[in-house]
Amino acid sequence: MNRDFRLILGGETTSALGTSVTATALPLTAVAVLDAGAFEVALISALAWLPWLLVGLQAGAWVDRLPLRPVLHTANLLCALLLASVPVAAWAGHLTRMHLLVAALFTGAAGVFFQTAHQVFLSSAIAAPDLPKANAALQVGESVTQIAGPGVAGLLAQFAGAVLGLLLDAATFLVSSLCLLQVRAETARPTDPSRRRLRTEIAEGLRFVTKDPFLRVLTVGGAVSNLALIGYQAILVVFLVREIGLGAGTAGLVLSAMSAGGVAGGALAGRLVTRFGTARALLLSHFTTAPAALLIPLTESGSRLGCAIAGGALVGAGVVAGNVIKGTFRQTYTPRPLLGRVIVTMQFLNYGTIPLGALAAGALSTAIGVRAALWISVVGVALAPLVLLIGPMRRLRDLPLSAPTRPAVLIAHR
């Protein structure tokens, strides 16, 4: 692992820790400080992901046009300022529900640009043979932060107030930028837009994804899976605090334990690929773990807290292992001039269903109760992998290494 990748890994892992803290601290702030209900908590989660629907496609085209480093630094700075504003408002006695909603929306918008640019940045700064290990290391690092983040957020909420976690997240974005500033690798220069219309460039990315049998199925499968995954995650804090009766600190520790499976998934992804091949490993990672989500609504206080921990850990292991395989495939399979637009086209649908899942879960919680809404969401998680059987992947051992040449998409508009 060279110096540049250590810096990329350190910056991204630090930022991921802050984001993981915020994912718990923001709903805890809404519940503990503003006495928000299940629907309002779900709405915060929905707004954090809504920008993928609002500006996702445009962001992909801009990332392919612009120098990557300024995009990354601008996104980091905006997130730091927005998140720091929440504890400042709370300590001044002026924090409102609207403030939380606006902060969630605009940090989500900055995240669209950062995540898209970061994947392109990684594929430019790291040699292609090293991308599988790099993606696995990043996923393991993120999984570790998902273990630590909820626990840190819960303990901070218990002893110092939930809003302190948001200040911690703001600082991590600044650390991320400091690390990126020290990366020496030359990244690919932005493609020459030749004053082409943004709509034309967006259409290229859409056509590439919709006409490719592998990317198309992965996109639809991710969209269906995220719809259900975020459905239960959006109401999980409310379920643990109000249905099960856990304190903020204990709820954070349970969420941390539920995230532990992601570390195993990231660590095992490479071995699964070596043993079974990329296509079979991807199917195996989802089909053997997704049904474990059905354990989560069986949770009660005492020893049955183990249902939530086991269910969440197994689902997380499958999701992270799948993300390592899919991320590397997409980075190596897609032609570099289209990579930003392909990434964001896929995430436009993958992440675009997240706010819908969060809002649906919040509405169902209000109508039929939190536990019943949780059951509907986890059934969706268990069934979502079936979508992956629609395409050619089920007949292959390995996913292809590169996309076939498509003159109509790649050459006509040069």
Helices and strands as residue ranges (DSSP letters): H 3-32, H 38-49, H 51-54, H 56-65, H 68-91, H 97-125, G 128-130, H 131-159, H 164-181, H 198-211, H 213-234, H 236-238, I 239-243, H 248-258, H 261-276, H 278-287, G 290-298, G 302-304, H 305-333, G 336-338, H 339-350, H 353-368, H 370-383, G 384-389, G 392-395, H 407-410
